[in-house]
Structures are given as structure tokens and as C-alpha cells.
Amino acid sequence: MTENALTRLERELIGVLKQEYSFYQSLYILLDKQRDLLKYDKDEHLLDLYAEIERCQKRINASEEKITEIKNRDPRQFKLASVNPEIKRLVTSIVTLVKKNVALVESNEEYLRGRHQRIRVELEELKHSHKILQYLRDTEPSSPQFVDGRK
């Protein structure tokens, strides 16, 4: 009876982990798309992309809850099932994908920080230009002036 329960648990875990692997592959593609949109200034699509990434964050939380629920049902059986070679392979693959996703997120954040800094510098330059224009406008006489002194 225990062997049958263990086999069912292993199959359940393998199914869940395959779904998670597929999800993290999709997330990587989504983050890569985000990087391209950031690099090529396609800002009009970023809001949709951020909404999709927020949906993915909720999906990650649901996944963690699902695995925790399976683990809490029978921790001893879960531990036995976790040594299954296919489960280990899937977990290793998911960990690798998560690391790649984190690296891609960090790359995107770095790019955005640089872009934010560049925009701040450009705004400061515009403020400085505005001050120069204001100064020039303030020194202009209100009535016409002639070079020879006649009015």
C-alpha cells in the first residue's frame, strides 16, 4: 500500500514539476521580450508586459503553495519521493531556469537604471537651457533699441 501511495505521489510531483518547468520557460521568454522592448524603446507595450509579469508572480506564489500542500500531506512520503531521479532532474532544471530568469531580471533592472539616469541628465540639461532662455528673455528691452542711440 505504501509503495502505491509513493508511486502516486511521485507521479503527482512529476506532473506538477513538468508544469513548473514549462512555466519557467515561458517566463524566461517573457523576460527576454521585456529586455528587447526596453532596449528598443517600445514603451507602448511595456505596461501590458508588466501586467503579464505581475500575473506570473501570482502564479509563482500559487505554485509554492501547491508544492507546500503536497509536502505537508505526508512529509515522510514527500522526502522519499524527492529522491526519484526524474524528480531530481526536473528540480535541477527548474533551479537552472530560475537562475537564468533572475539574471535576466537583474540585466533588465540595470538597463532601466541606466536609462533612468540618462533621462534625469537630459531633464537637468533642459532645466539649464530653460534658465538660459529665461535670462536672455529678461535682458531683452521692451522697446526697440537702435545701434546709433536714436530712438
C-alpha positions, 0 to 999 in steps of 0.5 A: 500500500505504501509503495502505491501511495509513493508511486502516486505521489511521485507521479503527482510531483512529476506532473506538477514539476513538468508544469513548473518547468514549462512555466519557467520557460515561458517566463524566461521568454517573457523576460527576454521580450521585456529586455528587447522592448526596453532596449528598443524603446517600445514603451507602448507595450511595456505596461501590458508586459508588466501586467503579464509579469505581475500575473506570473508572480501570482502564479509563482506564489500559487505554485509554492503553495501547491508544492507546500500542500503536497509536502505537508500531506505526508512529509515522510512520503514527500522526502522519499519521493524527492529522491526519484531521479526524474524528480531530481532532474526536473528540480535541477532544471527548474533551479537552472531556469530560475537562475537564468530568469533572475539574471535576466531580471537583474540585466533588465533592472540595470538597463532601466537604471541606466536609462533612468539616469540618462533621462534625469541628465537630459531633464537637468540639461533642459532645466539649464537651457530653460534658465538660459532662455529665461535670462536672455528673455529678461535682458531683452528691452521692451522697446526697440533699441537702435545701434546709433542711440536714436530712438 
